[in-house]
Amino acid sequence: MNDVPVNHNRFSGLRRRGFLAAAGGAAGLGALALAGCAGSGNTAPDSAKGDGKPKRGGRLRAAFAGGGASETLDPHLSNLFADAARAKALFDKLADYGPDLAAQPRLASAWEPNAGLDRWKVTLRKASFHDGRPVTAQDVLYSYRRIADPAKAFRAKASLEPIDLKASRALGERTIEFVLKRPTAEFPNVLAAFGAYIVPDGHEDFDKKPIGSGPFRFVSFAPGKSAVFKRNDAYWDGAPHLDELEFVVANEESARANALLGGQIEYAHELNPATARAHEDKGQIQIVRLRNSAMQGFVMKTDRPPFDDKRVREAFFLIADRKELVDGALSGAGEIGNDLFGKGYEYYASSLPQREQDLDRARKLLKEAGAEKLKVTLDTSPVAAGFTEAAAIFRDQAAKAGVTIKIRTGSKDSYWKDILDSGTLASYRSGAMPIESHISQRLLTDSTTNATHWKHKDFDALYQQAQSTKDKKERAAVYERMQRRLHTEGGFLIWGFADWILGTARNVRGIEETAPANSLDWARFDKVWLA
């Protein structure tokens, strides 16, 4: 493997707020836009998806918000969108989610259950790791057993819980029999779980020499700074068009926008609505909107005061003016939520009435709970678009109900880790995933990313009942029952669903415009080319 040296100084400015410090603010952004587009004219940008024959070659530089010096290329530790995009470039899963959030085959070419839905035979396609070894059933079993290690906190652990990994076995080099603890009708969703990547049997050295079966091969990695990958010509799904792919860390949205406008990157992940409005259809850069991809809300810790009282949680549901939050925090680029994840996805409880602001009812509930003149700290961070704006808007809404909210702004580098266990109320968001995956990863007693600390054995039992119900209509009824309870007394205050906004240089083609974040075709850099 030929390593390509990386000059991190080229991008040092991406880690401070807008590297043209002298420009500053909106005026600086405009000045940079003019400087970066000299000679480009005012013609409308080409479609990101693009037409015509893909062109091979070149390096694409993609900027994401990162996780600081603690970043890793271990795909089983993927948590941030930057982690997921890097993992997708290097590794594969057995399945992944399509635009409708249904599982589609990837390394698995087929799956078939027995009549009882408690044994599934999975057949692997012919694929190879970057070192030339074939992907085998033993690699799959090793990967899943590593994720399920009780001593570790890997993201996909809760999703893999239905599998009895001791009883599961290889039936041949490319066939696995998964033995399940109970009938599971939607087992393909388990194979597509966030973070359930397949790695070589016994492999552990991910940061120095990661070996996957993905479309790109490892070149170099500097945590919190940059990662460089090169094309895998032997990729089973076809070699990427790009020669090289570089991930650059830029935590500030303004830094990502300025770098794109200044020609220092070709892809900026997660731009805010104001940036999109300023540059959409202006011919300088391309704006791609993935409609209603990101859940936006607040998490209330249900295991500690004041939110261990469900009356207080209901009061906070009623304090929220969702339209004001969407209009103010997202500049209207989204739609209102109803305190449930997955609006528009399969099994979403759309029959529940839309919750409206009711300050009188909120005050009454707080009085009943002995929480009049309640004071609470809201943790937030500029780590995600709309977070700090929504926090300020909700603070003002809460004041009308007699609640005093103190806003505490946390570090972008450690925010997601910090809020899992600390504090009582925090800003939160999520990309797309099936509703059952949201439940398994965030709402079961042993879920590793259970930010609301919602832990109820009877709720866990309902999830298992839904998973083992063969009839789809009956299964949907169980999921609706679970969502009714969450709507009444859960810890997620979901006020909206935001458009996911990407920015690219005008010569970038192949960006899928209908793929929600976290789905198969999101961040598919193997399908992108430079015109």
Order of alpha helices (4+ residues) and beta strands (2+ residues): alpha-beta-alpha-beta-beta-beta-beta-beta-alpha-beta-beta-alpha-beta-beta-beta-beta-alpha-beta-alpha-beta-alpha-alpha-beta-alpha-beta-alpha-beta-alpha-beta-alpha-alpha-alpha-beta-beta-beta
